Amino acid sequence: MQETQPPPLPQGTISSTLDVRNRPISYTYLPSPSSAPTATFLVFINGLMLPQAGWYPTISTFLSTASPQHTPSILTYDRFGQGSTPHRDLQPSKHTPIDVINDLYAVLTHFLALDSNNQRPLIFIANSIGCPLVRLYCQHHPSPSIAGLIFLDSMIANSDFLDSVWPDPDAAGFVAADALPGDVDVETLRKVRAVFAKVFAPSAPNKEGLDRSNLPTLLPHSDSPKIEWDPVIYVVGHDPETFAEGAQKMFGAPQSLVKRYAQTKWDEYNEGLTKLSKRGKGEVVIAEGCDHFVQRDGPGIVAGLIWEMVAEVTA
């Protein structure tokens, strides 16, 4: 199958690099043509798997209905070791979540300084591990100018993706008939536990080289700490059916097991995220037909939510 190329972004988009910690970070920036207060600043934060180009279909869909006075400034970028940004050749201890958010602060500081309206309402749109990174950014670089957060299927930052998600067949009191769906045996449970831990555990290596082993310590709860200035928050979850099908296809995990345990854990976590602020939808939005990478599977859904957010933060 021929790979689908992301749609081109409009004329005036700047794609280049910015030096951060004496190394180049690749970015794409579209300055807003408007200084009106309704023209916000959208910042897209990647997960581990999809680079900044993964946002382009969403951005193109969003911009297709934008009038000049409402067109925001838009920024995407690839962290070190992602997409078109090369690795820094650093030890993992130098590419941690705190390093990443400090790099993001440097990037944002640069672009805000270029903007004649550097008080634009800032909206973060994040996927997967990008969501806990945004939460950490709000803790370490708090600013009421951060007006809105859209969390697209956040990574479960406080989970080991082993005992905190799946039952332990070796634990005292484990009874397979009670713990497992009828189509799942203990050996299958062991295999699912092993593959999810290998891929998703905080200590698991990743292509980016991001050391996320301390994320459960940095963010032990989904519903706290609260964000003190109460930005508008939209929490978006994957479609449970689509996610279960994808987990079976990619990892051999029976759908019944995924729905009973992984989905339940994700639902609880997302519900907690809705409580981080007093403003927002107050409930989890399910992205119908979307797996974990919501921006890939539902760019139109994400674009619509961004327009809702823009209207709410500029009302």
SEVO-173238 format. One record per residue (C-alpha): y, x, z. Coordinates in steps of 0.1 Angstrom, whole numbers, plus 5000, padded with zeros to 4 digits. Layout:
BEGIN
north=Y; east=X; up=Z .
...
END
This chain:
BEGIN
north=5000; east=5000; up=5000 .
north=5034; east=5013; up=4991 .
north=5056; east=5019; up=5021 .
north=5086; east=4995; up=5023 .
north=5119; east=5014; up=5025 .
north=5146; east=5002; up=5049 .
north=5175; east=4984; up=5032 .
north=5206; east=5005; up=5026 .
north=5235; east=5001; up=5050 .
north=5270; east=4992; up=5036 .
north=5296; east=5014; up=5021 .
north=5315; east=5032; up=5048 .
north=5284; east=5040; up=5069 .
north=5284; east=5076; up=5081 .
north=5250; east=5094; up=5085 .
north=5253; east=5129; up=5099 .
north=5246; east=5150; up=5130 .
north=5264; east=5156; up=5163 .
north=5259; east=5186; up=5185 .
north=5246; east=5177; up=5219 .
north=5236; east=5205; up=5243 .
north=5241; east=5229; up=5214 .
north=5216; east=5211; up=5192 .
north=5220; east=5185; up=5164 .
north=5213; east=5149; up=5170 .
north=5210; east=5127; up=5139 .
north=5231; east=5095; up=5139 .
north=5242; east=5066; up=5117 .
north=5276; east=5051; up=5124 .
north=5295; east=5022; up=5109 .
north=5331; east=5020; up=5122 .
north=5345; east=4985; up=5126 .
north=5373; east=4975; up=5101 .
north=5388; east=4954; up=5129 .
north=5406; east=4962; up=5161 .
north=5403; east=4925; up=5172 .
north=5387; east=4919; up=5207 .
north=5359; east=4899; up=5189 .
north=5348; east=4931; up=5172 .
north=5323; east=4947; up=5195 .
north=5304; east=4980; up=5196 .
north=5266; east=4977; up=5190 .
north=5244; east=5006; up=5201 .
north=5208; east=5005; up=5192 .
north=5183; east=5024; up=5214 .
north=5149; east=5034; up=5201 .
north=5115; east=5031; up=5217 .
north=5091; east=5060; up=5214 .
north=5075; east=5050; up=5181 .
north=5102; east=5037; up=5157 .
north=5132; east=5059; up=5148 .
north=5167; east=5047; up=5141 .
north=5157; east=5036; up=5106 .
north=5136; east=5009; up=5122 .
north=5168; east=4991; up=5131 .
north=5182; east=4990; up=5095 .
north=5167; east=4957; up=5085 .
north=5181; east=4940; up=5116 .
north=5215; east=4956; up=5110 .
north=5216; east=4946; up=5073 .
north=5206; east=4910; up=5082 .
north=5232; east=4909; up=5109 .
north=5260; east=4922; up=5086 .
north=5251; east=4899; up=5058 .
north=5268; east=4871; up=5077 .
north=5297; east=4890; up=5093 .
north=5333; east=4884; up=5085 .
north=5356; east=4915; up=5086 .
north=5374; east=4904; up=5117 .
north=5341; east=4901; up=5136 .
north=5323; east=4931; up=5121 .
north=5314; east=4954; up=5150 .
north=5312; east=4992; up=5152 .
north=5275; east=5001; up=5150 .
north=5257; east=5032; up=5161 .
north=5220; east=5042; up=5158 .
north=5206; east=5077; up=5166 .
north=5174; east=5096; up=5170 .
north=5168; east=5113; up=5203 .
north=5155; east=5149; up=5202 .
north=5120; east=5150; up=5187 .
north=5125; east=5116; up=5170 .
north=5129; east=5107; up=5133 .
north=5154; east=5130; up=5117 .
north=5164; east=5148; up=5149 .
north=5143; east=5179; up=5154 .
north=5127; east=5189; up=5187 .
north=5148; east=5211; up=5210 .
north=5118; east=5234; up=5217 .
north=5123; east=5227; up=5254 .
north=5098; east=5223; up=5282 .
north=5091; east=5187; up=5291 .
north=5111; east=5191; up=5323 .
north=5142; east=5194; up=5300 .
north=5135; east=5161; up=5281 .
north=5133; east=5135; up=5308 .
north=5148; east=5100; up=5310 .
north=5178; east=5114; up=5329 .
north=5183; east=5140; up=5302 .
north=5181; east=5113; up=5275 .
north=5207; east=5091; up=5291 .
north=5231; east=5120; up=5296 .
north=5226; east=5128; up=5260 .
north=5234; east=5092; up=5251 .
north=5266; east=5094; up=5273 .
north=5277; east=5125; up=5253 .
north=5270; east=5107; up=5220 .
north=5289; east=5075; up=5231 .
north=5318; east=5095; up=5245 .
north=5323; east=5111; up=5211 .
north=5323; east=5079; up=5191 .
north=5345; east=5060; up=5216 .
north=5370; east=5088; up=5213 .
north=5372; east=5082; up=5175 .
north=5377; east=5045; up=5179 .
north=5413; east=5032; up=5180 .
north=5399; east=5003; up=5201 .
north=5379; east=5023; up=5226 .
north=5377; east=4994; up=5249 .
north=5355; east=4973; up=5227 .
north=5328; east=4953; up=5245 .
north=5297; east=4974; up=5243 .
north=5263; east=4958; up=5236 .
north=5231; east=4977; up=5239 .
north=5201; east=4965; up=5219 .
north=5169; east=4983; up=5230 .
north=5132; east=4982; up=5223 .
north=5102; east=4993; up=5245 .
north=5111; east=5024; up=5265 .
north=5147; east=5021; up=5253 .
north=5151; east=4992; up=5278 .
north=5144; east=5012; up=5309 .
north=5166; east=5040; up=5295 .
north=5195; east=5015; up=5292 .
north=5189; east=5003; up=5328 .
north=5191; east=5040; up=5339 .
north=5222; east=5044; up=5318 .
north=5239; east=5015; up=5336 .
north=5230; east=5031; up=5369 .
north=5242; east=5066; up=5362 .
north=5271; east=5058; up=5339 .
north=5283; east=5024; up=5351 .
north=5310; east=5007; up=5332 .
north=5322; east=4971; up=5329 .
north=5328; east=4977; up=5292 .
north=5290; east=4974; up=5289 .
north=5292; east=4937; up=5282 .
north=5257; east=4928; up=5270 .
north=5221; east=4940; up=5270 .
north=5193; east=4928; up=5247 .
north=5159; east=4940; up=5259 .
north=5133; east=4937; up=5232 .
north=5098; east=4938; up=5247 .
north=5107; east=4963; up=5274 .
north=5081; east=4989; up=5284 .
north=5067; east=4981; up=5318 .
north=5084; east=5010; up=5335 .
north=5067; east=5007; up=5369 .
north=5032; east=5006; up=5356 .
north=5005; east=5032; up=5352 .
north=4988; east=5009; up=5326 .
north=4955; east=5014; up=5345 .
north=4949; east=4999; up=5380 .
north=4983; east=4981; up=5380 .
north=4972; east=4962; up=5348 .
north=4934; east=4961; up=5346 .
north=4908; east=4954; up=5372 .
north=4889; east=4984; up=5385 .
north=4851; east=4979; up=5379 .
north=4844; east=5006; up=5406 .
north=4866; east=4990; up=5433 .
north=4850; east=4974; up=5463 .
north=4846; east=4937; up=5459 .
north=4847; east=4938; up=5421 .
north=4826; east=4910; up=5407 .
north=4824; east=4909; up=5369 .
north=4817; east=4872; up=5366 .
north=4850; east=4865; up=5385 .
north=4871; east=4892; up=5370 .
north=4862; east=4892; up=5334 .
north=4863; east=4866; up=5306 .
north=4829; east=4855; up=5294 .
north=4831; east=4876; up=5262 .
north=4839; east=4908; up=5280 .
north=4814; east=4931; up=5298 .
north=4821; east=4960; up=5322 .
north=4815; east=4987; up=5296 .
north=4842; east=4971; up=5274 .
north=4866; east=4970; up=5304 .
north=4861; east=5007; up=5310 .
north=4869; east=5015; up=5274 .
north=4900; east=4994; up=5274 .
north=4912; east=5010; up=5306 .
north=4906; east=5044; up=5292 .
north=4924; east=5038; up=5258 .
north=4954; east=5021; up=5274 .
north=4958; east=5049; up=5300 .
north=4955; east=5075; up=5273 .
north=4983; east=5060; up=5252 .
north=5006; east=5042; up=5276 .
north=5003; east=5059; up=5310 .
north=5036; east=5075; up=5321 .
north=5019; east=5109; up=5321 .
north=5005; east=5105; up=5285 .
north=5019; east=5129; up=5259 .
north=5040; east=5115; up=5231 .
north=5053; east=5128; up=5198 .
north=5089; east=5129; up=5210 .
north=5079; east=5151; up=5240 .
north=5097; east=5127; up=5264 .
north=5085; east=5133; up=5300 .
north=5083; east=5097; up=5314 .
north=5061; east=5105; up=5343 .
north=5087; east=5097; up=5369 .
north=5098; east=5064; up=5354 .
north=5078; east=5043; up=5380 .
north=5098; east=5062; up=5407 .
north=5131; east=5058; up=5389 .
north=5126; east=5021; up=5383 .
north=5100; east=5008; up=5407 .
north=5111; east=4971; up=5403 .
north=5119; east=4950; up=5373 .
north=5144; east=4928; up=5391 .
north=5164; east=4956; up=5408 .
north=5187; east=4973; up=5412 .
north=5210; east=4946; up=5400 .
north=5237; east=4956; up=5375 .
north=5268; east=4951; up=5397 .
north=5293; east=4939; up=5370 .
north=5268; east=4913; up=5356 .
north=5267; east=4919; up=5319 .
north=5251; east=4892; up=5297 .
north=5213; east=4900; up=5295 .
north=5188; east=4886; up=5269 .
north=5152; east=4894; up=5277 .
north=5129; east=4891; up=5246 .
north=5091; east=4892; up=5249 .
north=5065; east=4896; up=5222 .
north=5045; east=4867; up=5209 .
north=5013; east=4866; up=5232 .
north=4990; east=4856; up=5203 .
north=5004; east=4883; up=5180 .
north=5003; east=4909; up=5207 .
north=4966; east=4901; up=5216 .
north=4956; east=4903; up=5180 .
north=4974; east=4936; up=5176 .
north=4958; east=4951; up=5207 .
north=4923; east=4941; up=5195 .
north=4930; east=4956; up=5160 .
north=4945; east=4989; up=5173 .
north=4926; east=4995; up=5205 .
north=4895; east=4973; up=5204 .
north=4907; east=4953; up=5234 .
north=4893; east=4918; up=5235 .
north=4920; east=4892; up=5231 .
north=4908; east=4873; up=5261 .
north=4911; east=4903; up=5283 .
north=4945; east=4912; up=5270 .
north=4958; east=4877; up=5276 .
north=4944; east=4875; up=5312 .
north=4957; east=4908; up=5324 .
north=4982; east=4927; up=5301 .
north=5000; east=4896; up=5291 .
north=5003; east=4883; up=5326 .
north=5017; east=4916; up=5338 .
north=5042; east=4917; up=5309 .
north=5053; east=4881; up=5317 .
north=5059; east=4890; up=5353 .
north=5079; east=4921; up=5344 .
north=5101; east=4903; up=5318 .
north=5108; east=4875; up=5343 .
north=5121; east=4902; up=5367 .
north=5144; east=4916; up=5341 .
north=5162; east=4883; up=5337 .
north=5173; east=4886; up=5373 .
north=5192; east=4919; up=5369 .
north=5224; east=4900; up=5362 .
north=5238; east=4866; up=5370 .
north=5247; east=4861; up=5333 .
north=5223; east=4855; up=5304 .
north=5197; east=4831; up=5293 .
north=5179; east=4831; up=5326 .
north=5146; east=4829; up=5309 .
north=5125; east=4851; up=5286 .
north=5129; east=4844; up=5249 .
north=5096; east=4847; up=5230 .
north=5099; east=4863; up=5196 .
north=5075; east=4842; up=5176 .
north=5052; east=4861; up=5153 .
north=5063; east=4895; up=5167 .
north=5042; east=4922; up=5183 .
north=5057; east=4949; up=5205 .
north=5081; east=4962; up=5178 .
north=5102; east=4931; up=5176 .
north=5129; east=4946; up=5153 .
north=5101; east=4955; up=5128 .
north=5084; east=4922; up=5129 .
north=5114; east=4899; up=5133 .
north=5147; east=4914; up=5121 .
north=5161; east=4880; up=5115 .
north=5153; east=4869; up=5151 .
north=5170; east=4900; up=5165 .
north=5200; east=4896; up=5142 .
north=5204; east=4860; up=5154 .
north=5203; east=4870; up=5191 .
north=5229; east=4897; up=5185 .
north=5252; east=4871; up=5170 .
north=5246; east=4849; up=5201 .
north=5254; east=4878; up=5223 .
north=5286; east=4887; up=5204 .
north=5298; east=4851; up=5207 .
north=5290; east=4850; up=5244 .
north=5306; east=4883; up=5254 .
north=5338; east=4877; up=5234 .
north=5343; east=4840; up=5244 .
END
